[in-house]
Amino acid sequence: MRWSYIIPRLIIVGLLWGFLAYGVDPLLRYSTVQSFQTVTGAKVDVTELQTTYFPPSFSIRGMALASASRHGKNMVQFDEMHIKFEPHALSRRRFVIEDGHIDGLRFDTDRNDDGPLEITEEPEPENTEPSWVTEKLTELGDEWLSNL
């Protein structure tokens, strides 16, 4: 038995299992929040996002989409949303929802904070002069073109 062959593969399988068990849900939660905030222009709160692989499904608990135009109000809020996908369609890169339900759906509810996103503008760089690296690269480029 060659341990130099088995140990790296066990480490790779362990890392993959660790990512699937502990990394996918936070990554999906973060991407869901960022996507909805980009679309709505207001804050989005997701309490928990949980995925399962057999059967393929996900659940979102405690989601609130703030209203960008009405401060202190949620556009939509729900307690839980569960979606189950058809496994055979996923193998063909199609998302077919086999079963889904939303519990506790409410519109125009009060919110603890204002809701709109704070837009921070990036400051203009004060030093607009080229750096020494840019000058050196320009000199080298000019020298190379003249030799060419």
URKA-V952846 format. One record per residue. N is the residue number from 1. SS is DSSP state (2 for helix, 1 for strand, 0 for the rest). PHI is phi in whole degrees, -180 to 180 (* if undefined). NEAR is the number of other C-alpha atoms within 12 Angstrom. Layout:
BEGIN
n->{N	N}
ss->{SS	SS}
phi->{PHI	PHI}
near->{NEAR	NEAR}
END
This chain:
BEGIN
n->{1	2	3	4	5	6	7	8	9	10	11	12	13	14	15	16	17	18	19	20	21	22	23	24	25	26	27	28	29	30	31	32	33	34	35	36	37	38	39	40	41	42	43	44	45	46	47	48	49	50	51	52	53	54	55	56	57	58	59	60	61	62	63	64	65	66	67	68	69	70	71	72	73	74	75	76	77	78	79	80	81	82	83	84	85	86	87	88	89	90	91	92	93	94	95	96	97	98	99	100	101	102	103	104	105	106	107	108	109	110	111	112	113	114	115	116	117	118	119	120	121	122	123	124	125	126	127	128	129	130	131	132	133	134	135	136	137	138	139	140	141	142	143	144	145	146	147	148}
ss->{0	0	2	2	2	2	2	2	2	2	2	2	2	2	2	2	2	2	2	2	2	2	0	2	2	2	2	2	2	2	2	2	2	2	2	2	2	2	2	2	0	1	0	1	1	1	1	1	1	1	1	1	0	0	0	0	1	1	1	1	1	1	1	1	1	1	0	0	0	0	0	0	1	1	1	1	1	1	1	1	1	1	1	1	1	0	2	2	2	2	2	0	0	0	0	0	1	1	1	1	1	1	1	0	0	1	1	1	1	1	0	0	0	0	0	1	0	0	0	0	0	0	0	0	0	0	0	0	0	0	0	2	2	2	2	2	2	2	2	2	2	2	2	2	2	2	2	0}
phi->{*	-100	-69	-68	-90	-80	-61	-60	-70	-66	-65	-64	-64	-65	-65	-64	-62	-62	-66	-67	-81	-120	-106	-70	-62	-63	-66	-66	-62	-63	-68	-65	-62	-65	-64	-67	-68	-67	-71	-89	76	-139	-69	-130	-113	-126	-73	-152	-127	-131	-115	-131	-101	-130	-77	-69	-158	-145	-130	-116	-112	66	-109	-136	-103	-73	-91	-75	-93	-113	-69	80	-127	-97	-69	-139	-146	-144	-82	-153	-130	-125	-129	-116	-96	-80	-65	-69	-71	-64	-68	-103	61	-123	-102	-112	-84	-84	-152	-161	-154	-123	-108	70	-74	-136	-116	55	-98	-75	-131	-74	-110	-66	116	-67	-76	-81	-94	-106	-88	-76	-70	-71	-66	-73	-93	-96	-73	-68	-77	-66	-68	-65	-64	-65	-65	-65	-62	-65	-66	-64	-65	-65	-68	-68	-70	-70}
near->{6	8	10	10	11	12	13	13	14	14	15	14	15	15	15	15	14	14	15	19	18	18	18	22	26	21	19	22	27	20	17	26	28	21	18	25	26	18	17	23	23	32	36	37	32	31	24	25	31	29	28	21	18	12	17	24	27	27	31	33	26	26	32	40	43	36	31	26	18	20	22	22	27	32	30	28	30	28	23	25	28	26	26	26	26	22	21	16	15	18	12	10	11	13	18	19	20	19	19	18	20	20	18	17	21	20	18	20	22	21	24	14	21	21	28	25	23	12	11	6	6	7	7	7	8	8	8	8	10	13	11	10	11	13	13	13	14	15	14	14	14	13	12	11	10	9	8	7}
END
